Amino acid sequence: MAEKLSADYWNERYVNVNTPWDIGDISTPLKNYFDGLVDKEQIILIPGAGKAHEAIYLHRQGFSQVYVCDWAASAFDLLKAEVPDFPEDHLLIGDFFDLELRVDLVVEQTFFCAIDPSLRSKYIQKMGQLLREEGKLVGLLFAQEFNRPGPPFGGTITEYRSLFGPHFDILHMDIAPDSIKPRLGNEVFILLQKR
């Protein structure tokens, strides 16, 4: 599994356009959440951002403190092409677990499902370090386990509640009613607040 958690593995996926998880645009549940945000100066992090559709959308809506992180340098090619004025120092190429930021909001979109499940506790611990007091984690998780080797790796609401519950107030965790048609009923929308 370690080879699937390397920069080379993910970079090769982007170079070869082997990115079936990429829906080609911002996901509807996240767009709807972002449209309700008022503070455009809040610091936002999108880990495992990939082609960064969410960052493109947020930047175009006037959010000036958006950071993206990915191991795969080539993942940001679309972002650079679509938003040439996106700050270069907000493109963080490297390991999420090595990040040293303090942010108000973390956006989860196909990152949690890309890491080995053995790292999920470490992921939650890192979120606690990155988020400021009462910072939020918002995003989408798969609503089922998969009977094939990952990534992606799935999970259940029951599992997610037991993982996140001790560290976050669960403001929302349920099947997203506004997912795109191919994913309808198979995505859990989460909104968690750091304690």
C-alpha positions in Angstrom: 0.0 0.0 0.0 2.9 2.4 0.7 3.5 2.8 -3.0 0.0 4.2 -3.4 0.8 6.9 -0.8 3.8 8.3 -2.6 4.2 11.5 -4.6 5.3 9.5 -7.6 2.2 7.4 -7.6 -0.2 10.3 -7.5 1.8 12.4 -9.9 1.7 9.6 -12.4 -2.1 9.4 -12.1 -2.4 13.1 -13.1 0.2 12.9 -15.9 -1.6 9.9 -17.4 -5.1 11.5 -16.8 -6.0 8.5 -14.7 -8.3 10.5 -12.3 -11.7 8.9 -12.3 -12.6 10.6 -9.1 -12.4 14.0 -10.7 -15.9 15.1 -11.7 -14.6 18.1 -13.7 -16.1 20.8 -11.6 -16.9 21.7 -8.0 -19.2 19.3 -6.3 -22.7 20.6 -5.7 -22.8 20.1 -1.9 -19.6 22.1 -1.4 -20.7 24.8 -3.8 -23.9 25.2 -1.9 -22.0 25.4 1.4 -19.5 27.9 0.0 -22.3 30.1 -1.3 -23.5 30.6 2.3 -20.1 31.8 3.6 -19.7 35.4 4.4 -16.2 35.9 5.6 -14.0 36.0 2.5 -10.8 36.6 4.5 -11.0 33.3 6.4 -8.0 31.0 5.8 -9.1 27.9 3.9 -7.1 24.7 3.2 -7.9 22.1 0.7 -5.7 19.0 1.2 -5.2 16.5 -1.6 -6.7 19.2 -3.7 -6.0 17.6 -7.1 -7.2 19.7 -9.9 -8.6 22.1 -7.2 -12.0 22.8 -8.7 -13.1 24.0 -5.2 -10.1 26.4 -5.0 -10.9 27.8 -8.4 -14.5 28.4 -7.4 -13.6 30.0 -4.1 -11.0 32.2 -5.7 -13.4 33.5 -8.3 -15.9 34.2 -5.5 -13.4 36.5 -3.8 -11.9 34.3 -1.1 -8.3 35.5 -0.9 -6.8 33.1 1.6 -7.3 29.7 -0.1 -4.4 27.2 0.2 -4.2 23.9 -1.7 -2.0 21.0 -0.9 -1.1 18.0 -3.0 1.8 15.6 -3.4 1.4 15.7 -7.2 2.8 18.9 -8.6 1.1 18.3 -11.9 -2.3 18.2 -10.2 -2.2 22.0 -10.0 -1.8 22.5 -13.8 -5.5 23.2 -14.2 -5.6 25.6 -11.3 -2.6 27.6 -12.7 -4.2 27.7 -16.2 -7.7 28.7 -15.0 -6.6 31.2 -12.3 -3.3 32.6 -13.3 -3.4 35.1 -10.4 -3.8 32.4 -7.8 -1.0 33.1 -5.3 2.0 30.9 -6.0 2.8 30.6 -2.3 -0.7 29.2 -1.7 0.3 26.1 -3.8 1.7 23.7 -1.3 3.3 20.7 -2.9 4.2 18.1 -0.3 2.9 15.8 2.4 -0.3 16.9 4.2 1.0 15.5 7.4 4.0 17.8 7.3 1.9 21.0 6.9 2.4 23.8 9.4 -0.6 26.2 9.0 -3.4 27.5 11.1 -6.6 27.7 9.3 -10.3 28.5 9.8 -11.7 25.9 7.4 -10.5 22.7 5.9 -12.3 21.4 2.8 -12.4 17.6 2.4 -13.0 16.4 -1.1 -11.6 12.9 -2.1 -8.6 13.2 0.2 -9.8 11.1 3.2 -10.7 8.3 0.8 -7.3 8.4 -0.8 -5.3 7.7 2.3 -4.9 4.2 3.8 -7.5 3.7 6.5 -4.7 3.0 9.0 -3.9 6.7 8.8 -7.4 8.0 9.6 -6.6 8.6 13.3 -3.4 10.5 12.2 -5.6 12.5 9.7 -8.0 13.6 12.5 -5.0 14.5 14.8 -3.5 16.6 12.0 -6.9 18.3 11.4 -6.9 19.3 15.1 -3.4 20.8 14.7 -4.3 22.7 11.6 -7.6 24.1 12.6 -7.9 27.2 14.9 -10.2 27.0 17.9 -13.8 26.4 16.6 -12.4 25.9 13.1 -14.5 23.7 10.8 -14.0 20.7 8.6 -16.5 20.5 5.8 -16.7 18.0 3.0 -17.8 14.8 1.5 -17.0 11.2 2.4 -18.1 7.9 0.8 -21.3 6.4 2.3 -20.2 2.8 1.9 -17.4 0.3 2.2 -15.8 -1.0 -1.0 -15.1 -4.7 -1.5 -12.0 -4.1 -3.6 -8.6 -2.8 -2.8 -8.3 1.0 -2.6 -7.8 3.8 -3.1 -10.5 4.9 -2.9 -11.3 3.6 0.6 -14.9 3.9 1.8 -16.6 3.9 5.2 -19.9 4.4 7.0 -21.5 7.1 9.0 -21.3 5.0 12.1 -17.5 4.6 11.6 -17.1 8.3 10.9 -19.0 9.3 14.0 -16.8 7.1 16.2 -13.6 8.5 14.5 -14.5 12.2 14.5 -16.9 12.4 17.5 -14.2 12.5 20.3 -12.5 15.5 18.7 -15.2 17.5 16.9 -18.7 18.7 17.4 -20.7 17.0 14.7 -22.8 19.9 13.3 -23.9 17.8 10.3 -23.2 14.2 9.1 -25.7 12.7 6.8 -26.3 11.6 3.2 -25.9 14.6 0.9 -29.2 15.3 -0.8 -27.6 17.4 -3.5 -24.9 15.2 -4.8 -24.4 14.9 -8.6 -26.6 12.1 -10.0 -23.9 9.4 -10.3 -23.0 9.9 -6.6 -26.5 10.6 -5.2 -27.0 8.5 -2.1 -23.4 7.6 -1.9 -21.9 10.7 -0.3 -21.9 11.8 3.3 -21.8 15.6 3.8 -19.9 16.5 6.9 -19.6 19.7 8.8 -17.5 19.3 12.0 -16.3 22.0 14.4 -13.1 21.7 16.4 -13.7 21.6 20.1 
